[in-house]
Amino acid sequence: MTRMTNRASLLITVAAGALLLPLAAFAQDAQPATAQAPVAGDDEIVVTAQKREERLQDVPISISVVGGEQMQQSGASQLADYAAYVPGFQVDNAGSPGRSTLSLRGVAPIGPSATVGIYLDDAPIGSSGIYNRAQTFSLDLLPYDVEQIEVLRGPQGTLYGASSIGGLLKYVTVQPDLNRFSVRAGGELFTIAHGSDAGWAASGLVNLPIVADKLAISGSYARRKTPGFIDNVLTGEKDVNSAVQQGARVALLWKPDSKFTLKLSGLWQRTESDNFGILYETQGSPVPLAPGASWLSTNSQLPEPFHSDFKFVSGTASYDLGFAELASTTSYSELKILETSDASRVYGVIWGGLANYPANLRQKKWTEEVRLTSASSNRFEWQLGFFYTDEDNNHSQVVRALDASGQPLAPFDPFAIVGLPNTYKEYAVFGNATVKFGEVFHVTGGLRWARNDQTFTQTTQIPLLGLNSGGDGKSSEEIVTWSVSPQVNINRDTMLYVRAASGYRPGGPNIALPGFPATVTSEKVTSYEAGIKARFLDRKVTFNAAAFLLDWNDLQVAQAFANGINGLVNAGTARSKGVEAQLLIQPVPGFSVGGNFAYTDAKCTQTTPNCTDGDQLPNVPKLAAAMTADYDWALGGSTRAHVGGAVRIVGDRISAVASDPLSVPVDGYATFDLNASLTFDSKWTLRAYARNLTDSEGRITTSVATVNPGYLSTVPVQPRTLGLALELAF
C-alpha cells in the first residue's frame, strides 16, 4: 500500500466516522422537526405493477419498492446491496456487477434461462431463449438515475409474459421535468477493507425544460471505480478484482397537449472487471491457499476478466381517448459480454501448459407492445394488449491452448470452438380486468395467449482432430397463462386478498445430436397466495404480509446421455411454500423503524436422476430478514440531518440439491450497515456510510470449482466499506 493510498484511506475512515458517530449520538436526544414528512409514506408510493398507476397498498400483488434516494443514502451500488431489504428476493452475484442470478420465492433458475423477468420502464430486458445464459447475466443498473425499483413476487405471466415464473424486477427511471431546470452532481470516495486502493465515483444529471409544460430533456452520466480486495497467491498480484462501471442516459418527454404524450430514452452501461470477484477455498477443513494468506485469495494461473456492454433505446407514445388510453412501447436492446475463465487445470494438463476459456455472448432484442387501458372507474377497469419480441443471439465458446508463458501453443490452439447462434420470436395477446362490487369487494383477473418460435444452429470444431460437426434445431410452442385476485377492502387502509396465477419459462430446441429429445417444453408454475396490506394507528404502522404455495412442473434439467454429452430434458416437479412480511413503524414525523422477514421452503417433490424427492432447492435460504431504522430532523436554520442503520440476515443454503455429490453447504451470514448525512440549504448534501461494518466473512455463493479441481469457488460478501460522498442539487 502506498503512502498516498494510506492517507486517502485514513482520511475517508476518519471523515466517515466523524459524520456517523456524532450524528448518531445527537439523534438520541434531538427533537424531530414537525414539518418533516414520514419516511416513504405509502400514500406517496405509486407503482405500475398492473401497467397502470396505482397506490402500492391497493394492488392485490405482493410488491416491494426500493427508492432511488434510499439506495444512495445507504451507499448501495448494485443489486446485491439492497436485495436483502426485499423479502424473498435472492441475488447470487457471480463475482461482478451484471453477472448475477436472481430468484424470488425459492424459484431458483436451475435451468439455463431466467426465472425472474426484468423490465426497464415499460420494456422487457434480457433473452427468453435457452441458449443465452439469461439466468446469469441480469441487468444491474447504477442507481443514480433510477427513481425506484419495484419487485413483484409470484408468477407475472399474464401481464409480463415469459420467464417471470418467480416474479419481476422493474427499474423505473427518472423522467424529465417539464417546468423546472435542475442540476444534480456528486462525487464519492470509499475504501474496502483488505484492499490497497481507494475507490471513487462521480455522477451528474441535468434536466432542461425546452418548452414550458410541453417539452423537456434530461441527461445523466455516472462512473464508479471499485478497488479490488482479493489477492492471487500464485502470481503475487494484489487486489485482482478491481472493476469500473460507467453509464449514461438521455430522456425526452413531449406533451404537446393534454391528450398526447411521447417518451423517448436511450441508455448505455459498461462494466469492466479485471478479474472475477471469486476466491478459492480448500474442500473439507479450509486452510489458507498459501502460508499466511487471508481467506480472500485466489490461485488462478491466468487472468479472468469480465466485460459487459449494454445499449437500450425505447419510445412510448400514448393518447388519451377519453374512455381509455392507447399506448405503444417500442424498444431495442443490445448486450455484448465477454468473460474469460482460467481452464489450465482442466485442459492445460493435456498439453502441459495453460488454457483459458473465453465465452462471447451477443444479444439483439426488438420488442413492441400496444395497450388499450380503460380510464379509472369505481365499477369496471380493463386492459387489452398485444406483444411481440424478436431476438437474434449468438453464444460462442473457445478453449485456447497456451504455453507456460501464456502464448498460443501450436498445434493445439484453438483446442475447441463451439457456436450456438439462435433466434427467439414471441407473439402474445393479453387482457386484464377488475370488477368492483362497490367499495368493499373487487375481483381482478387476466388471461394471456403466447406463441414462441425458436431456431438454433450448433457448430463444434476440434481442429487437432479434424472434427467439424454441426446441426440445426427449431421449436414452436403455444402457452396460456392466467391470474385471478379477489380482494376485500375493509377500509381505505386495510385490504385482504387472495391470488392464484400461472407463469412459464420457455422451452426450445435441444442439442442436435442422435438420441436427444428434439425439444424441451416450457416449465410451468402455478401459485396460490393470501395476503394482507394494512395501515393503522393513524397510519403510523404499515404491515404487509403474504403466505404462498407454488407448484413448479416440467423442470428443465441437464441429463447425461449414452454418448457422454449433456442435453436438456423435462424431468421432475418442485414446490415452494412460505411466508413474507414487511413492517414499517413511524411513531413521530421523521423517525421510522422497519423490518422484513421471509421463510421459504423450496424442495423437489419427485425423484429423478437430477433430484430426490425432499431435496432442498439450491441457493435458497429458508430464513432471511432485515431490520432498518432511520431518523431525519432539523439541526437549525436550513440544515437537516439524517442517520440510519440496517441489519441484513441471510440463512443457510446449499449449493446444489442434497442428492448431488457435488453439493456443499453454504453458511448464513449477517451484515450491519450505517449511514448519515447533512443537507445545507436544500442544495448541498454530505453523506457518510459504512456497509458490512463488522467485516463479516459472508459467502454469497459457494460451489465446487469446475475449472479448479479440488477447490471450492466462493463469491464473498464485500468486506467492510466506508464511504464519503458530496452532492449538489439545485
C-alpha positions in Angstrom: 0.0 0.0 0.0 1.4 3.4 -1.0 1.7 6.3 1.4 -0.8 8.2 -0.7 -3.3 5.4 -0.6 -2.8 5.0 3.2 -3.5 8.7 3.6 -6.6 8.6 1.4 -8.0 5.5 3.3 -7.3 7.2 6.6 -9.0 10.4 5.6 -12.1 8.6 4.4 -12.3 6.5 7.5 -11.9 9.4 9.9 -14.3 11.6 7.9 -16.9 9.0 7.7 -16.6 8.2 11.4 -16.7 11.9 12.3 -20.0 12.2 10.5 -21.6 8.9 11.5 -20.9 8.9 15.2 -21.7 12.4 16.4 -24.9 12.5 14.4 -25.9 9.1 15.8 -25.3 10.3 19.3 -27.1 13.6 18.7 -30.1 11.8 17.2 -30.8 10.1 20.5 -31.7 13.5 22.1 -32.8 15.6 19.2 -36.5 16.6 18.8 -37.9 15.8 15.4 -38.9 18.6 13.1 -42.7 18.9 13.0 -42.7 19.8 9.3 -40.8 16.6 8.2 -43.0 14.2 6.3 -42.9 10.5 7.3 -40.3 8.5 5.5 -41.6 6.7 2.4 -45.3 7.2 3.3 -47.3 4.7 1.4 -49.7 7.4 0.1 -46.7 8.6 -1.9 -45.7 5.3 -3.3 -47.2 4.7 -6.8 -46.5 1.5 -8.7 -47.2 0.3 -12.2 -47.4 -3.5 -11.4 -50.7 -3.8 -13.3 -49.5 -1.5 -16.1 -51.5 1.4 -14.8 -50.6 3.8 -12.0 -52.0 2.7 -8.6 -51.2 3.1 -5.0 -49.0 0.3 -3.7 -51.4 -0.6 -0.9 -54.3 -1.0 -3.4 -52.7 -3.7 -5.6 -53.5 -7.3 -4.8 -50.0 -8.5 -5.5 -47.1 -8.8 -3.1 -44.8 -5.9 -4.0 -41.7 -4.2 -2.5 -40.4 -0.8 -3.6 -36.9 0.4 -3.1 -36.5 4.2 -3.7 -33.5 5.8 -5.5 -32.8 8.1 -2.6 -32.8 5.1 -0.2 -30.2 3.4 -2.4 -27.9 6.4 -2.5 -28.3 7.1 1.2 -27.1 3.6 2.1 -24.2 3.6 -0.3 -25.7 0.8 -2.4 -24.2 0.5 -5.9 -25.6 -2.9 -7.2 -28.5 -5.3 -6.9 -26.8 -7.5 -4.3 -26.5 -4.4 -1.9 -30.3 -3.9 -1.4 -31.8 -7.3 -2.3 -31.8 -8.3 1.4 -34.3 -5.5 2.1 -36.8 -7.2 -0.2 -38.3 -10.3 1.4 -38.0 -13.5 -0.6 -35.6 -11.8 -3.1 -32.2 -13.6 -3.6 -29.4 -12.1 -5.7 -26.5 -14.6 -6.2 -23.7 -12.4 -7.5 -21.1 -14.4 -9.5 -18.2 -12.1 -9.0 -19.0 -8.9 -11.0 -21.9 -6.4 -11.4 -24.2 -7.7 -14.2 -23.1 -11.3 -13.5 -25.9 -12.3 -11.1 -28.6 -14.9 -10.8 -32.0 -13.7 -9.4 -34.6 -15.7 -7.7 -37.9 -14.9 -5.9 -39.9 -17.2 -3.6 -37.4 -20.1 -4.0 -37.8 -20.3 -7.8 -34.1 -20.6 -8.4 -33.0 -20.9 -12.1 -31.6 -24.5 -12.0 -32.1 -24.5 -15.8 -30.4 -22.3 -18.5 -32.8 -19.3 -18.6 -34.1 -16.8 -16.1 -37.0 -17.2 -13.6 -37.3 -13.5 -12.7 -38.3 -11.1 -15.5 -36.6 -7.8 -15.8 -38.2 -4.6 -17.2 -36.7 -1.2 -17.8 -39.6 1.1 -17.5 -42.2 -0.3 -20.0 -39.9 -2.7 -21.9 -38.5 -6.2 -21.1 -34.8 -6.8 -20.9 -32.8 -10.0 -21.4 -33.2 -13.1 -23.5 -36.0 -15.6 -23.2 -34.1 -18.3 -25.2 -32.5 -21.3 -23.5 -29.0 -20.9 -25.0 -28.1 -17.4 -23.9 -27.4 -17.8 -20.1 -30.1 -15.3 -19.2 -30.1 -16.7 -15.7 -26.5 -15.5 -15.2 -26.5 -12.0 -16.8 -29.0 -9.8 -15.1 -29.2 -6.1 -15.7 -27.6 -4.3 -12.8 -28.0 -0.6 -13.2 -26.1 2.0 -11.4 -28.8 3.6 -9.2 -28.1 7.3 -9.9 -30.8 7.9 -12.5 -33.3 5.3 -11.0 -36.5 6.7 -9.4 -37.4 3.4 -7.8 -37.2 -0.4 -8.2 -40.4 -2.5 -8.0 -40.1 -6.1 -7.1 -43.3 -8.2 -7.8 -43.4 -11.6 -6.1 -45.1 -14.6 -7.6 -45.7 -15.5 -11.3 -46.4 -12.5 -13.5 -47.0 -14.3 -16.8 -50.4 -12.7 -17.6 -49.1 -9.1 -18.0 -45.4 -9.6 -18.3 -45.1 -12.9 -20.2 -42.2 -15.4 -20.4 -39.5 -16.0 -17.8 -41.3 -14.4 -14.9 -42.4 -17.6 -13.0 -40.8 -16.4 -9.8 -41.6 -12.7 -10.2 -40.5 -9.5 -11.8 -37.8 -6.8 -11.2 -38.8 -3.5 -12.7 -36.5 -0.4 -12.9 -38.4 2.8 -13.0 -36.2 5.6 -14.2 -36.3 9.4 -13.5 -38.5 11.2 -16.1 -37.8 14.7 -17.4 -39.5 17.6 -15.6 -41.4 19.9 -18.0 -41.1 23.0 -15.9 -38.0 23.0 -13.7 -34.4 23.4 -14.7 -32.3 21.3 -12.4 -28.8 20.0 -11.9 -27.5 17.3 -9.7 -23.9 16.3 -9.4 -21.9 14.3 -6.9 -18.6 12.7 -6.0 -17.7 9.9 -3.7 -14.6 8.3 -2.2 -14.7 4.9 -0.4 -12.4 2.2 0.8 -12.9 -1.6 1.0 -11.2 -3.5 3.8 -8.3 -5.8 2.8 -7.7 -3.7 -0.3 -4.9 -1.3 -1.0 -6.5 1.4 -3.1 -9.4 3.8 -2.6 -12.4 3.7 -4.9 -14.3 6.7 -6.3 -17.5 7.5 -8.1 -18.8 10.6 -9.9 -22.2 11.3 -11.4 -24.2 14.2 -12.9 -27.7 14.8 -14.1 -29.2 17.8 -15.9 -32.9 18.5 -16.6 -33.7 21.1 -19.2 -37.3 22.3 -20.0 -37.3 23.4 -23.6 -40.9 24.5 -23.9 -42.7 25.0 -20.6 -45.4 22.4 -19.8 -44.7 20.7 -23.2 -41.1 19.6 -23.9 -38.1 18.7 -21.7 -34.9 16.7 -22.0 -32.7 15.2 -19.3 -29.3 13.6 -19.4 -27.1 11.8 -16.9 -23.7 10.1 -16.6 -22.2 8.1 -13.8 -18.8 6.3 -13.3 -17.7 4.1 -10.5 -14.2 2.6 -9.9 -14.3 -0.2 -7.3 -10.9 -1.3 -6.0 -10.1 -5.0 -5.6 -9.7 -6.9 -2.3 -8.8 -10.4 -3.4 -5.1 -11.4 -3.8 -3.7 -14.0 -6.1 -1.3 -16.2 -4.1 0.1 -17.9 -7.2 1.1 -14.9 -9.2 1.7 -12.5 -6.3 -0.8 -9.9 -7.7 -2.8 -7.9 -5.2 -6.4 -6.7 -5.4 -7.0 -8.5 -8.6 -10.8 -8.0 -8.7 -11.0 -4.2 -9.4 -13.8 -3.1 -11.6 -15.1 0.0 -13.5 -18.8 0.7 -14.2 -20.0 3.6 -16.2 -23.3 4.5 -17.8 -25.2 7.3 -19.5 -28.8 8.0 -20.1 -30.8 10.6 -22.2 -34.6 11.0 -21.9 -37.1 13.2 -23.7 -40.7 14.0 -22.6 -43.1 15.7 -25.0 -46.7 16.7 -24.1 -48.0 19.0 -26.9 -51.5 18.9 -25.4 -53.4 17.3 -22.6 -54.1 14.1 -24.6 -50.8 13.0 -26.3 -47.5 12.0 -24.5 -44.3 10.9 -26.1 -41.4 9.4 -24.0 -38.0 8.7 -25.6 -35.0 7.3 -23.8 -31.6 5.9 -24.5 -29.3 4.2 -22.0 -25.8 2.8 -22.1 -23.9 0.9 -19.4 -20.5 -0.8 -19.4 -18.8 -3.0 -16.8 -15.1 -3.9 -17.0 -13.7 -6.2 -14.3 -10.0 -7.1 -14.2 -10.9 -10.5 -12.7 -14.0 -12.2 -11.2 -14.5 -11.4 -7.5 -14.2 -15.1 -6.8 -12.0 -16.7 -4.2 -11.0 -20.3 -3.9 -11.1 -22.4 -0.7 -9.9 -25.9 0.0 -12.6 -28.5 0.4 -13.2 -30.1 3.8 -11.4 -28.2 6.6 -10.5 -24.9 5.0 -6.8 -24.0 5.1 -5.1 -20.9 3.6 -4.2 -21.3 -0.1 -0.7 -20.2 0.9 1.1 -19.8 4.3 -0.2 -16.5 5.9 -2.7 -15.8 3.1 -6.1 -14.4 4.0 -9.3 -16.2 3.0 -9.8 -13.5 0.3 -7.4 -15.3 -2.0 -7.3 -17.0 -5.4 -4.8 -19.2 -7.2 -5.8 -18.8 -10.8 -3.0 -19.2 -13.2 -4.4 -16.7 -15.8 -6.4 -13.5 -15.6 -10.2 -14.0 -15.7 -11.6 -10.7 -17.0 -15.3 -9.9 -17.5 -16.6 -7.2 -19.9 -20.3 -6.3 -20.4 -21.7 -3.6 -22.7 -25.4 -2.9 -22.7 -27.3 -0.5 -25.0 -31.0 0.3 -24.9 -33.4 2.7 -26.7 -37.1 2.9 -26.2 -40.1 5.1 -27.1 -43.6 5.2 -25.6 -46.4 7.1 -27.3 -49.8 7.4 -25.6 -53.0 9.1 -26.4 -56.0 9.7 -24.2 -59.2 8.7 -26.0 -61.4 9.7 -23.1 -62.8 6.2 -22.3 -59.3 4.7 -22.5 -55.6 5.4 -23.2 -53.9 3.9 -26.2 -50.2 3.3 -25.7 -47.4 1.8 -27.8 -43.9 1.0 -26.5 -41.1 0.1 -28.9 -37.6 -0.9 -27.6 -34.3 -2.2 -28.9 -31.5 -3.5 -26.8 -28.0 -5.0 -27.4 -26.0 -6.9 -24.9 -22.3 -7.9 -25.5 -20.5 -10.0 -23.0 -17.0 -11.4 -22.9 -16.0 -13.5 -19.9 -12.8 -15.5 -19.7 -12.2 -18.4 -17.3 -8.9 -20.0 -16.4 -9.1 -23.6 -17.5 -5.5 -24.5 -17.1 -6.1 -27.2 -14.5 -8.7 -28.9 -16.7 -7.4 -28.6 -20.3 -3.9 -27.3 -19.8 -2.8 -30.7 -18.4 -3.4 -32.2 -21.9 -0.5 -30.3 -23.4 1.5 -29.4 -20.3 0.7 -25.7 -20.5 -2.0 -23.2 -19.7 -5.6 -22.8 -21.1 -8.3 -20.2 -20.9 -11.9 -20.3 -21.9 -13.3 -17.1 -23.5 -17.1 -17.1 -23.9 -18.7 -14.4 -26.1 -22.4 -13.6 -25.9 -24.2 -11.3 -28.3 -27.9 -10.5 -27.9 -30.1 -8.2 -30.0 -33.7 -7.8 -29.0 -36.7 -5.8 -30.5 -39.9 -5.5 -28.6 -43.3 -3.9 -29.4 -46.3 -3.7 -27.1 -49.6 -2.0 -27.7 -52.0 -1.5 -24.9 -55.5 -0.1 -24.6 -56.2 0.8 -20.9 -59.5 1.9 -19.7 -59.9 5.1 -17.6 -60.1 4.7 -13.9 -63.5 3.7 -12.7 -65.3 2.8 -9.5 -67.0 -0.1 -11.2 -65.1 -1.7 -14.1 -61.5 -1.3 -15.3 -59.9 -3.2 -18.2 -56.8 -3.5 -20.3 -56.1 -5.2 -23.7 -52.7 -5.7 -25.2 -50.6 -7.1 -28.0 -46.9 -8.0 -27.5 -44.1 -9.0 -29.9 -40.4 -9.7 -29.5 -37.7 -10.7 -31.9 -34.3 -11.9 -30.6 -31.1 -12.6 -32.6 -28.4 -14.2 -30.4 -25.1 -15.8 -30.6 -23.2 -17.6 -27.9 -19.7 -18.8 -28.7 -17.1 -20.5 -26.6 -13.4 -21.3 -27.3 -10.8 -23.3 -25.4 -7.5 -21.7 -26.0 -4.3 -23.7 -25.8 -1.4 -21.7 -24.3 2.2 -22.4 -23.4 3.7 -21.7 -19.9 4.2 -18.0 -20.8 0.6 -17.6 -21.9 1.2 -17.5 -25.7 -0.8 -19.6 -28.2 0.6 -23.1 -28.5 0.5 -24.8 -31.9 -0.8 -27.3 -32.9 -3.3 -27.4 -30.0 -4.6 -23.8 -30.3 -7.5 -23.3 -30.6 -8.3 -26.6 -28.9 -12.1 -26.4 -29.3 -14.7 -24.0 -30.7 -18.4 -24.1 -30.1 -21.0 -21.8 -31.6 -24.7 -21.5 -30.7 -26.4 -18.9 -32.9 -30.1 -18.8 -32.2 -33.3 -16.8 -32.6 -36.4 -16.3 -30.5 -39.7 -14.8 -31.6 -42.8 -14.4 -29.5 -46.3 -13.1 -30.2 -48.9 -12.6 -27.4 -52.3 -11.1 -26.7 -53.4 -10.4 -23.2 -56.3 -8.9 -21.2 -56.8 -7.9 -17.6 -59.9 -6.6 -15.9 -61.1 -5.5 -12.5 -64.8 -5.7 -11.4 -65.6 -3.6 -8.4 -68.7 -4.7 -6.5 -68.9 -1.4 -4.6 -66.0 -0.2 -2.5 -65.6 -3.3 -0.5 -65.2 -6.3 -2.9 -63.1 -6.3 -6.1 -62.1 -9.1 -8.4 -59.2 -8.8 -10.8 -58.5 -11.4 -13.5 -56.3 -11.8 -16.6 -55.6 -14.1 -19.5 -52.6 -14.3 -21.9 -52.0 -16.4 -25.0 -48.5 -16.6 -26.4 -46.6 -18.4 -29.1 -42.9 -18.6 -29.4 -40.8 -19.9 -32.3 -37.1 -20.7 -31.9 -34.3 -21.8 -34.1 -30.7 -22.6 -33.4 -27.5 -24.0 -35.0 -24.8 -25.8 -33.1 -21.3 -25.9 -34.5 -18.4 -27.8 -32.9 -14.8 -27.8 -34.0 -11.8 -29.6 -32.6 -9.1 -28.6 -35.2 -6.4 -31.0 -33.9 -8.7 -34.0 -34.5 -10.2 -32.6 -37.7 -13.6 -32.6 -36.2 -16.1 -30.1 -37.6 -19.7 -31.0 -36.9 -23.0 -29.1 -36.6 -26.7 -29.4 -36.5 -29.9 -27.4 -36.6 -33.0 -27.3 -34.4 -36.2 -25.5 -34.2 -39.3 -25.4 -31.9 -42.7 -23.8 -31.7 -45.0 -23.7 -28.6 -48.2 -22.1 -27.5 -48.8 -21.2 -23.9 -51.8 -19.8 -22.0 -51.3 -18.1 -18.6 -53.9 -16.7 -16.2 -54.4 -14.9 -12.9 -57.3 -14.1 -10.6 -57.2 -11.9 -7.5 -60.3 -11.3 -5.3 -59.8 -8.6 -2.7 -61.8 -7.2 0.3 -61.2 -3.6 1.2 -62.1 -3.4 4.9 -61.4 0.3 4.8 -59.1 2.6 2.8 -56.1 1.4 4.8 -56.7 -2.3 5.1 -57.1 -4.8 2.3 -57.2 -8.6 2.3 -56.6 -10.5 -0.9 -56.0 -14.0 -2.4 -54.3 -14.6 -5.7 -53.9 -17.5 -8.0 -51.7 -17.2 -11.0 -49.6 -19.1 -13.6 -46.4 -18.5 -15.5 -44.0 -20.2 -17.7 -40.3 -20.4 -18.7 -40.0 -21.2 -22.4 -38.6 -24.5 -23.7 -36.9 -24.7 -27.0 -34.9 -26.9 -29.4 -32.4 -29.3 -28.0 -28.8 -30.2 -28.7 -28.8 -31.5 -32.3 -27.3 -35.0 -31.7 -28.7 -38.5 -32.1 -30.5 -39.8 -29.0 -31.5 -36.4 -27.7 -35.1 -35.2 -27.4 -35.8 -32.8 -30.3 -37.3 -30.2 -28.0 -37.9 -29.4 -24.3 -41.2 -28.0 -23.3 -41.9 -24.9 -21.1 -41.6 -25.1 -17.4 -44.9 -24.2 -15.8 -45.7 -22.7 -12.4 -49.0 -22.3 -10.6 -49.0 -20.1 -7.5 -51.6 -19.5 -4.7 -51.2 -16.8 -2.1 -53.2 -15.0 0.5 -52.1 -11.6 1.9 -52.9 -8.5 3.9 -52.0 -4.9 3.3 -52.8 -2.7 6.3 -52.1 0.6 7.9 -53.4 1.5 11.4 -52.8 3.7 14.4 -53.4 6.8 12.3 -51.2 5.4 9.6 -48.2 5.2 11.8 -47.9 1.5 11.3 -47.8 -0.3 7.9 -48.0 -4.1 7.8 -47.9 -6.2 4.6 -47.7 -10.0 4.6 -48.4 -12.9 2.4 -48.4 -16.7 2.6 -47.8 -18.6 -0.6 -47.7 -22.1 -2.2 -46.1 -22.5 -5.6 -46.1 -25.7 -7.7 -43.4 -26.0 -10.4 -43.7 -28.6 -13.2 -41.7 -29.9 -16.1 -38.3 -28.6 -14.8 -35.7 -28.2 -17.5 -32.6 -30.0 -16.3 -29.4 -31.3 -17.8 -29.1 -35.1 -18.3 -26.1 -37.1 -19.5 -26.9 -39.4 -22.5 -25.2 -42.6 -23.6 -22.6 -40.7 -25.6 -21.5 -38.8 -22.5 -22.8 -35.4 -23.7 -25.3 -33.4 -21.6 -28.6 -32.3 -23.1 -31.8 -30.8 -21.7 -34.9 -32.8 -20.6 -38.1 -32.0 -18.8 -37.9 -34.0 -15.5 -39.4 -33.6 -12.1 -41.5 -31.3 -10.1 -40.9 -28.9 -7.2 -42.8 -27.0 -4.6 -42.1 -23.8 -2.8 -44.1 -22.5 0.2 -43.5 -19.8 2.7 -44.4 -16.6 4.4 -43.2 -13.0 3.8 -43.9 -10.0 6.0 -42.9 -6.3 6.0 -43.4 -3.9 8.9 -42.9 -0.1 9.0 -43.4 1.9 12.2 -43.4 5.7 12.0 -44.3 6.9 15.6 -43.3 10.5 15.0 -42.5 12.6 11.9 -39.0 11.9 10.6 -38.4 8.6 12.5 -39.1 5.2 11.2 -38.3 1.6 12.2 -38.8 -1.2 9.7 -38.2 -4.9 9.1 -38.9 -7.6 6.7 -38.9 -11.4 7.0 -39.1 -14.3 4.6 -39.4 -18.0 5.3 -39.1 -20.1 2.1 -39.3 -23.9 2.0 -38.4 -24.9 -1.6 -38.0 -28.6 -2.4 -38.1 -31.2 -5.1 -41.3 -33.2 -5.0 -40.4 -36.0 -7.4 -37.4 -38.3 -7.6 -35.5 -38.0 -10.9 -31.8 -38.6 -11.9 -31.2 -34.9 -11.0 -33.1 -34.6 -7.8 -34.5 -36.7 -5.0 -38.0 -36.1 -3.5 -37.5 -33.8 -0.5 -34.2 -32.3 -1.6 -33.9 -28.6 -0.8 -33.5 -26.4 -4.0 -30.1 -24.8 -4.3 -29.1 -21.3 -3.2 -32.5 -20.6 -1.4 -32.2 -19.6 2.3 -35.0 -20.9 4.4 -34.8 -17.7 6.5 -33.9 -14.2 5.5 -34.6 -10.9 7.3 -33.6 -7.3 7.5 -34.2 -4.5 10.1 -33.8 -0.8 9.5 -34.0 2.5 11.4 -33.9 6.0 10.1 -34.2 9.4 11.6 -34.4 12.8 9.9 -34.5 16.1 11.8 -33.8 19.8 11.6 -30.5 21.0 13.1 -31.4 24.6 12.8 -31.8 27.1 10.1 -31.7 25.4 6.7 -29.6 22.4 7.8 -31.1 19.0 8.1 -29.6 15.8 9.4 -30.2 12.1 8.8 -29.0 8.9 10.4 -29.8 5.3 9.5 -28.8 1.8 10.2 -29.7 -1.7 9.0 -29.0 -5.3 9.8 -29.3 -7.9 7.0 -29.5 -11.6 7.7 -29.3 -14.4 5.1 -29.8 -18.0 6.3 -28.0 -21.2 5.5 -28.3 -22.6 1.9 -27.0 -25.5 -0.2 -25.0 -25.1 -3.4 -26.9 -27.9 -5.2 -29.6 -30.4 -4.4 -28.6 -32.7 -1.5 -28.5 -35.8 -3.6 -25.9 -34.2 -5.9 -22.5 -35.5 -4.9 -21.1 -32.0 -5.7 -23.4 -30.2 -3.3 -21.8 -28.3 -0.4 -23.5 -26.4 2.5 -23.3 -22.6 2.5 -23.4 -20.9 5.9 -25.6 -18.0 6.6 -24.3 -14.6 7.5 -25.3 -11.2 8.8 -24.1 -7.7 8.0 -24.5 -4.3 9.7 -24.8 -1.0 7.9 -24.8 2.6 9.0 -25.4 5.9 7.1 -25.6 9.6 8.0 -26.0 12.8 6.1 -26.1 16.6 6.5 -28.1 18.8 4.0 -27.4 22.5 3.8 -29.8 25.0 2.1 -31.6 22.1 0.4 -28.6 22.1 -2.1 -25.5 20.6 -0.6 -25.6 17.1 1.0 -22.7 15.4 2.7 -23.1 11.7 3.2 -21.2 9.0 5.0 -21.9 5.3 5.1 -20.5 2.1 6.3 -21.5 -1.2 4.7 -20.7 -4.5 6.4 -19.3 -2.5 9.3 -18.2 -5.6 11.3 -16.4 -7.0 8.2 -18.5 -10.2 8.2 -16.9 -13.1 6.2 -20.2 -14.0 4.5 -20.5 -16.2 1.4 -23.0 -15.1 -1.3 -22.4 -18.4 -3.1 -20.1 -21.4 -2.7 -19.8 -24.3 -5.1 -17.4 -27.0 -6.2 -15.0 -25.3 -8.7 -15.4 -27.0 -12.1 -12.3 -25.3 -13.5 -10.1 -25.6 -10.4 -10.4 -29.3 -9.3 -10.1 -29.8 -5.5 -11.3 -26.4 -4.5 -14.5 -24.5 -3.7 -15.4 -21.4 -5.7 -16.8 -18.7 -3.4 -18.2 -15.2 -4.0 -17.7 -13.3 -0.8 -19.8 -10.5 0.7 -17.9 -7.3 0.0 -15.7 -6.6 3.1 -16.3 -3.5 5.3 -16.8 -0.5 3.0 -16.5 3.1 4.3 -17.6 5.9 2.1 -17.9 9.7 2.0 -20.0 11.5 -0.7 -20.8 15.1 -1.5 -23.7 16.1 -3.7 -25.0 19.4 -5.1 -28.6 19.7 -6.3 -30.4 22.8 -7.5 
